[in-house]
Amino acid sequence: MLEEGNGNEKAFHLAGVVPVASPKMDFSFPWHDSMQPIADNYLAVERSIVECAYAGCETIWVVCNDNIQPLLKHRMGDYIEDPYYLNKSNFVKFPSDHRRQIPIFYTPIHPKDRDRRDSLAWSALHGALTAFIMSDKISKWVIPSRYYISFPYGVYQPTVVQKHRKRISSMEPFYLSAEGKTVGDGEYLGFTMDAEEYKMYLTNVKQNCTGGRKDLPSKERWSSRHFGLDKIFKSARINKESILEIPWYYRIDSWQGLKDYLSSEESEEIKRPGKVMFKNSLYKKVGE
């Protein structure tokens, strides 16, 4: 179970979570739904990685199962450059010495939860739990203080969060909003949560899930696998101070939604970051 971070502002750890593992959506392509192209050489899941980087995450955790993990890692690599430090490095004599890499980790859904609880919301919760467990094994000082969730199935300009990094990396809640709607309304919009909020969302899942009851027809068992975001995150404690309204947003969880986005004027704004910031870079193995 998640616990609060160390509480030291100087040691604040914002962990980014990109939930990918989930039941299939309204597509029949041979590739995973999260790998829909949203611009030239730019995939939906990569946009979420970039959003986490602009939000100020120190680590990024992609929740994906083993069948697509090699392909995602081949595309995205082991890390992305932090855009804040990348911009600052343009004004110094040795730019590479002033850059900061954000490691990307790939974690699968636990086998006991596959085909049972593995909705998109559950993937987000599982990613936060994994980030906590792995960080806790290293040191209590790197336990995440908050978690920033970015969904691949919502498209908006990832740079909108850049000016709000300090606000995001605080103990106060943060929610992106489009036309007054947030993740609590089932929209694929970024938000943060802490350990207490995680426990509240986890309770929602377990209390509302039918479980594996033998007295129910097979189709009605493990109902949480089909829960939408609004079912899990409707209890989010959202107020005016915690909301950032964004200029535009598109859902791409269906073929019609993807067509609407690609045919819009806003799609021209979305470009893949330069190779210095984001390329399939891999860490060298020890001794190489």
C-alpha positions as CSV (number, residue, x, y, z in Angstrom):
1,M,0.0,0.0,0.0
2,L,1.2,3.5,-0.8
3,E,2.6,5.7,1.9
4,E,3.3,9.4,1.9
5,G,6.7,10.6,0.7
6,N,9.4,12.0,3.0
7,G,7.7,15.5,3.0
8,N,11.0,17.3,2.3
9,E,10.4,20.0,-0.3
10,K,14.0,19.8,-1.5
11,A,13.6,16.0,-2.0
12,F,10.1,16.2,-3.6
13,H,9.8,13.3,-6.1
14,L,7.1,13.6,-8.8
15,A,6.6,10.3,-10.6
16,G,4.9,10.2,-13.9
17,V,2.6,7.4,-14.8
18,V,1.5,6.5,-18.3
19,P,-1.2,3.8,-18.2
20,V,-1.2,1.7,-21.4
21,A,-2.4,-1.7,-20.4
22,S,-6.2,-1.9,-20.8
23,P,-9.0,-3.7,-22.7
24,K,-9.1,-3.0,-26.5
25,M,-10.9,0.1,-27.6
26,D,-12.7,0.9,-30.8
27,F,-9.9,0.1,-33.2
28,S,-9.0,-2.9,-35.3
29,F,-5.4,-2.1,-36.2
30,P,-2.6,-4.7,-35.8
31,W,-0.8,-2.4,-33.3
32,H,-1.7,-1.4,-29.8
33,D,-4.4,1.3,-29.3
34,S,-1.9,3.6,-27.5
35,M,0.3,3.6,-30.6
36,Q,-2.1,5.6,-32.8
37,P,-0.2,8.3,-34.8
38,I,-1.1,11.8,-33.8
39,A,1.6,13.6,-36.0
40,D,4.5,12.7,-38.3
41,N,6.6,10.1,-36.4
42,Y,4.7,10.8,-33.2
43,L,2.6,8.3,-31.3
44,A,-0.1,9.0,-28.7
45,V,1.8,7.2,-25.9
46,E,4.9,9.3,-26.8
47,R,2.9,12.4,-26.3
48,S,2.1,11.3,-22.8
49,I,5.8,10.7,-22.1
50,V,6.6,14.2,-23.3
51,E,3.8,15.7,-21.1
52,C,5.3,14.0,-18.0
53,A,8.6,15.5,-18.9
54,Y,7.2,19.0,-19.2
55,A,5.3,18.5,-16.0
56,G,8.6,18.1,-14.1
57,C,8.5,14.4,-13.4
58,E,11.7,12.9,-12.1
59,T,10.8,9.4,-13.2
60,I,8.3,8.0,-15.7
61,W,6.5,4.7,-15.4
62,V,4.8,3.1,-18.4
63,V,2.3,0.4,-17.5
64,C,2.3,-2.0,-20.4
65,N,2.3,-5.8,-20.6
66,D,5.1,-8.0,-21.9
67,N,3.6,-8.4,-25.4
68,I,4.2,-4.7,-26.3
69,Q,6.9,-3.7,-23.9
70,P,9.8,-4.5,-26.3
71,L,8.2,-2.4,-29.1
72,L,7.5,0.5,-26.8
73,K,11.1,0.5,-25.4
74,H,12.4,0.3,-29.0
75,R,10.5,3.4,-29.8
76,M,11.0,5.4,-26.7
77,G,14.2,4.1,-25.1
78,D,15.3,4.4,-21.5
79,Y,15.0,8.1,-20.9
80,I,13.9,11.6,-22.2
81,E,15.8,14.8,-21.6
82,D,14.1,17.2,-19.1
83,P,13.0,20.2,-21.3
84,Y,13.6,22.7,-18.5
85,Y,17.3,21.9,-18.1
86,L,17.6,21.3,-21.9
87,N,16.6,24.9,-22.5
88,K,18.9,26.2,-19.8
89,S,21.8,24.3,-21.3
90,N,21.6,26.4,-24.5
91,F,23.2,29.3,-22.6
92,V,26.2,27.6,-21.1
93,K,29.6,26.6,-22.4
94,F,29.2,22.9,-22.0
95,P,25.5,22.1,-22.6
96,S,25.7,18.3,-21.9
97,D,26.9,19.0,-18.4
98,H,23.8,20.9,-17.5
99,R,21.2,18.5,-18.9
100,R,19.1,16.1,-16.8
101,Q,17.7,12.8,-18.0
102,I,14.4,11.5,-16.9
103,P,14.5,7.6,-16.8
104,I,11.6,5.7,-18.3
105,F,10.6,2.4,-16.7
106,Y,8.3,-0.2,-18.1
107,T,6.1,-2.3,-15.8
108,P,3.4,-4.9,-16.5
109,I,0.1,-5.4,-14.8
110,H,0.4,-8.1,-12.1
111,P,-0.7,-11.5,-13.6
112,K,-3.4,-12.0,-11.0
113,D,-5.1,-8.8,-12.2
114,R,-5.0,-9.4,-15.9
115,D,-8.4,-9.9,-17.5
116,R,-9.9,-9.1,-14.1
117,R,-9.1,-5.6,-12.9
118,D,-6.9,-4.3,-15.7
119,S,-8.9,-1.2,-16.8
120,L,-7.1,2.0,-17.8
121,A,-7.8,3.4,-14.3
122,W,-6.4,0.3,-12.7
123,S,-3.2,0.6,-14.9
124,A,-2.8,4.1,-13.5
125,L,-3.1,2.9,-9.9
126,H,-0.8,0.0,-10.5
127,G,1.8,2.3,-12.0
128,A,1.8,4.5,-8.9
129,L,2.1,1.4,-6.7
130,T,5.0,0.0,-8.7
131,A,6.8,3.4,-8.5
132,F,6.4,3.4,-4.8
133,I,7.5,-0.2,-4.2
134,M,10.6,0.2,-6.4
135,S,11.6,3.6,-5.0
136,D,11.1,2.4,-1.4
137,K,13.6,-0.5,-2.0
138,I,16.2,2.1,-3.0
139,S,15.7,4.7,-0.2
140,K,12.9,6.4,1.7
141,W,14.3,9.7,0.3
142,V,13.2,8.8,-3.3
143,I,9.7,7.6,-2.5
144,P,7.3,9.6,-4.8
145,S,5.6,12.5,-3.0
146,R,2.9,12.7,-5.8
147,Y,2.1,11.0,-9.0
148,Y,1.3,12.7,-12.3
149,I,-1.0,10.6,-14.6
150,S,-1.0,11.2,-18.3
151,F,-3.4,9.2,-20.6
152,P,-2.4,8.3,-24.2
153,Y,-6.1,8.5,-25.3
154,G,-6.4,12.3,-24.8
155,V,-4.6,14.7,-27.1
156,Y,-3.7,18.3,-26.1
157,Q,-0.6,20.4,-26.3
158,P,1.8,18.8,-23.7
159,T,3.7,22.0,-23.2
160,V,0.6,23.6,-21.4
161,V,1.9,22.2,-18.1
162,Q,5.4,23.6,-18.5
163,K,4.7,26.9,-16.8
164,H,3.0,25.1,-13.9
165,R,5.9,22.8,-12.9
166,K,6.2,24.3,-9.4
167,R,2.4,24.1,-8.9
168,I,2.4,20.4,-10.0
169,S,5.4,19.5,-7.9
170,S,3.7,20.4,-4.6
171,M,1.4,18.7,-2.2
172,E,-1.6,20.4,-3.6
173,P,-3.8,18.6,-6.1
174,F,-3.7,19.5,-9.8
175,Y,-6.2,18.7,-12.5
176,L,-6.3,19.6,-16.2
177,S,-9.7,20.7,-17.4
178,A,-11.3,21.0,-20.8
179,E,-14.6,22.9,-21.1
180,G,-15.1,22.3,-17.4
181,K,-14.5,18.6,-17.5
182,T,-11.7,16.7,-15.8
183,V,-10.7,13.1,-15.2
184,G,-13.5,12.9,-12.7
185,D,-15.9,13.2,-15.6
186,G,-14.2,10.4,-17.5
187,E,-11.9,12.6,-19.7
188,Y,-8.4,11.6,-20.6
189,L,-6.8,14.6,-18.9
190,G,-3.7,14.8,-16.8
191,F,-3.9,15.0,-13.0
192,T,-1.9,14.4,-9.8
193,M,-2.6,12.2,-6.8
194,D,-0.9,11.3,-3.6
195,A,-0.9,8.2,-1.3
196,E,-4.2,9.1,0.4
197,E,-6.0,9.7,-2.9
198,Y,-4.6,6.4,-4.2
199,K,-6.1,4.5,-1.3
200,M,-9.5,6.2,-1.9
201,Y,-9.5,5.3,-5.6
202,L,-8.4,1.7,-4.8
203,T,-11.3,1.4,-2.3
204,N,-13.7,2.5,-5.1
205,V,-12.5,-0.2,-7.4
206,K,-12.7,-3.0,-4.8
207,Q,-16.1,-1.9,-3.4
208,N,-17.8,-1.6,-6.8
209,C,-16.2,-4.7,-8.4
210,T,-18.3,-7.9,-8.6
211,G,-15.1,-10.0,-8.1
212,G,-14.9,-13.6,-9.2
213,R,-18.2,-14.7,-7.6
214,K,-19.2,-18.2,-8.9
215,D,-22.9,-17.4,-8.6
216,L,-22.6,-14.8,-11.4
217,P,-22.5,-15.4,-15.1
218,S,-18.9,-15.3,-16.4
219,K,-19.6,-12.0,-18.3
220,E,-20.6,-10.3,-15.1
221,R,-17.6,-11.3,-13.0
222,W,-14.7,-8.9,-12.4
223,S,-16.8,-5.9,-13.6
224,S,-14.1,-3.4,-12.7
225,R,-12.2,-4.4,-15.9
226,H,-14.8,-2.4,-17.8
227,F,-14.9,0.6,-15.4
228,G,-14.5,4.0,-17.1
229,L,-12.3,6.7,-15.6
230,D,-15.3,8.5,-14.1
231,K,-16.3,5.4,-12.2
232,I,-13.0,5.3,-10.3
233,F,-12.0,9.0,-10.2
234,K,-15.4,10.6,-9.6
235,S,-14.5,11.0,-5.9
236,A,-11.5,13.2,-6.8
237,R,-11.4,16.3,-4.6
238,I,-11.5,19.0,-7.2
239,N,-11.8,22.7,-6.6
240,K,-11.3,25.9,-8.6
241,E,-7.8,26.3,-7.2
242,S,-6.7,22.9,-8.4
243,I,-7.8,23.2,-12.0
244,L,-5.9,24.4,-15.1
245,E,-8.2,25.0,-18.0
246,I,-6.5,24.1,-21.3
247,P,-7.3,25.7,-24.7
248,W,-8.3,22.5,-26.6
249,Y,-8.5,18.7,-26.2
250,Y,-9.6,15.7,-28.2
251,R,-10.5,12.1,-27.2
252,I,-8.9,9.5,-29.5
253,D,-10.3,6.4,-27.9
254,S,-12.4,5.7,-31.1
255,W,-11.9,5.8,-34.8
256,Q,-14.3,8.8,-35.0
257,G,-12.5,10.6,-32.3
258,L,-9.1,10.1,-34.0
259,K,-10.6,11.3,-37.3
260,D,-12.0,14.4,-35.6
261,Y,-8.6,15.2,-34.2
262,L,-6.5,14.6,-37.3
263,S,-8.9,16.8,-39.4
264,S,-8.8,19.6,-36.9
265,E,-6.6,22.8,-37.1
266,E,-5.2,22.0,-33.7
267,S,-3.5,18.9,-35.0
268,E,-1.1,21.1,-36.8
269,E,0.2,22.3,-33.4
270,I,1.4,18.9,-32.3
271,K,4.9,18.1,-33.4
272,R,7.4,15.5,-32.2
273,P,10.1,17.0,-30.0
274,G,13.6,17.3,-31.4
275,K,16.0,14.4,-31.3
276,V,18.1,16.0,-28.6
277,M,15.1,15.9,-26.2
278,F,13.4,12.7,-27.2
279,K,15.0,9.8,-29.1
280,N,15.2,6.0,-28.5
281,S,18.3,6.4,-26.3
282,L,19.4,3.4,-24.2
283,Y,21.6,3.4,-21.2
284,K,24.8,1.4,-21.6
285,K,25.1,-1.8,-19.7
286,V,27.6,-1.9,-16.8
287,G,31.0,-2.6,-18.2
288,E,30.2,-1.5,-21.8
